[in-house]
Amino acid sequence: MTSNEKILGSDRRNLLVKLLKDASNPIPGRELGEITNVSRQVISGDVTLLKAKGEPIIATSRGYVYMHPIGEQNKIEKVIVCNHTSHQTEEELNILVDHGITVKDVKVEHPIYGDLTASVMVSNRSEVKNFIENIKQTNASYLLELTEGIHLHTIVAKSEQEINNAEEALRKADILVE
C-alpha cells in the first residue's frame, strides 16, 4: 500500500479499533483520518458504526478513547451532584483529580431533552487544563449553564477512601450538593 492510499471499509474500522485499543491517550479524529487517508468525517461515521456493533469507544474533547474493561472491576464508580459557576469548573475538576479520581462525564437534566450527558474523561491536572482550554478555544458552553450550575458527574476511583476525601474537599469548596 502506498502512503497516500485510502484504507477502505472494514479494514479501516478494524485498524481504528486496534489503534484505539493500543493507545494510552485519546486520538483525535483528524489524526485517525491522516493515518487512514480519509477525512475526519469518514472517521466519525466509522466510529458510529463501531459503536453500533458494541465497541466501547467514546468521543472526548481530546479525541476518541477505547474503554478497556480490564481492571475496571477493581474500581469504584459513583455519581455525585455538584453546583457551581462556570468559572469554578477548573477548580472542581482539579479537586477531583488531585484525589485520584477520574471524572468520566457530566450530566444535566434539560426541561425539553431530558438527561444530557457529555464525556469529560480527565484524570490529572494536565488533562483538566486541556479540557478547559478546549472549552475556551471553541467558545463552547458548559452543560451546567443550562441548569444554573446544578450537574452530576460520574466519577471513578480505586478506593472508597479516595471518593470520601474528594467529596470532603468539594464540601469545603462549597461545590458538593448533598
N, C-alpha and C positions, 0 to 999 in steps of 0.2 A: 504494500500500500504506500502511495506517495504521501508526503507530509500534508498536502492540501486536499486529499481525497476524503470525501464525506464517509463517515461510518453510518450505515443505514439501519433503520428499524430496530429489530430485536437485538442485533449485535450491539448497537449503540446503547440500548437500555440495559443490556447485561453489563456492558462496560461501566455505565453510570453507577449501577449497584455496587460493582467491585470497587470503583474509585471511592464511593461514599463510605462503604464498609471499612476500607483501609485507611481512611483519612482520620487524623487526630483533631482536625479543625473543620469548621464549615467550609464548603466550597461554593463560591458564587456561581450562579448560572452562566454568567459571561465566561468564566474560566472553563467550565464544563463544555460550553459551546466552542471555545477555542481548541480544546483538546480533540473534540469530535468533528470539528469543521462544520458546525451548524450554528444557527442563531440561538440567542438566549431564549427566544420564544419557542423554538423547537424543543429545547431542553425543558422548559416549563410544561409543555404538552407531554413530554416523556415522563416527567415526574408525576404528573396527574395520572397517567396510565399505570405507572408503577404503584402508586398509592392505591388505585382501584384494584390492583392484584394483591394487595395486602402488604406491600413493602413498607416498613415503618420509617418513612422519610418525612422530615418536616422542613419547612422553609423558615429560616430565621432571618433577622435583619443582616446577618453576615454571610448568608448562603445556605445551602442545603446540608442537612445532617441526617445520617442514618442512625436511628435509635437502637443501640445494641441492647438486647435483653440480658446478656451475660453480666452477672454481677449485680443486677438490679434487685435480686431477691434479698440482698443484704442491706438495702437502703430503705429508708422510711420516707413516705410521701404524705404530705399534709396540705390542706387548703387553709390559708389564713385570710382574714379580712383586714384591709388597711384603708386609711383615709388621710389624704394629704394633698397639697397643691402640686402642680406640675413641677415647680421649682425644687421640690423636695424629692423628686424621683431618684436622682443620683444618690442622695443620702440614704434613702430607703434601701436601694439595691446594694449599696456598699455595706450597710449594716448586715444585710443577709449574707452576702458572700464572705465578709470578714469572719463570720461564724461557721464557715464551712458549708453553707447552703448553696444549692443550685436552684435558681429561680427558673422554672420551666415555662410558665406562661402568666398572662394577666387576663382576667375575665371581668366583664361588667354586664349588668342587666339593662338592656335597652328597652324602652317602652314599646317600640314597634317591632324590632327584630328579635327580641328575647335575648338569650345569652350570647354575647360576643366574646370570642377567645382569640388571643394573639400570642404567638410564640415569643418568648424572651430569651431563654437559654443562656443565662450568664452564670458563671461560677467563680469569677475572680474580678478584681478591680480593673484590669486591662479590658476584659470583655464588657464590663459596665461602662467604661469610658467610651469604647467603640459604639456601644448601643446608643448612648446619649448623643455622641457626635453624629451618628446616622440620623437620629430624630431631628437634630438641628439642621444638618445639611439638606435634608429633604423637606424641611419645613412641615413635617408630619405632626399630627396631634397625638397626644397620649389618650388612650381609651378613658382614663379617669376623668377627662374633661367632659365626657358625656354624662357623668353621674355625680358631678360636684365633688369629686375626689374619692368616692367610695369604689373600691375594687377588690378583687380577690387574686391571690397568687397561689399556684400550685408550687410547692417547694419540696426539694428532695435533700435528705441528709443521711449521713452514715449512722447517726445515733439520735435517740430521743433527746439526749442532753444538748446536742448542737441546736436542735429546734427550740428547746426551752431557753437556752442562752440567747438565741436570736430574737425570740419573742420578748424576752425581758428587755433587750436593747431597743426594740421597736416601741415597747411600752414607755420606756424612759424618754424616747424621742417624740412621744405622743402621736405615733403613727398607727399602732395596732388597735383594731376595734375588737372589743370583747363583749 
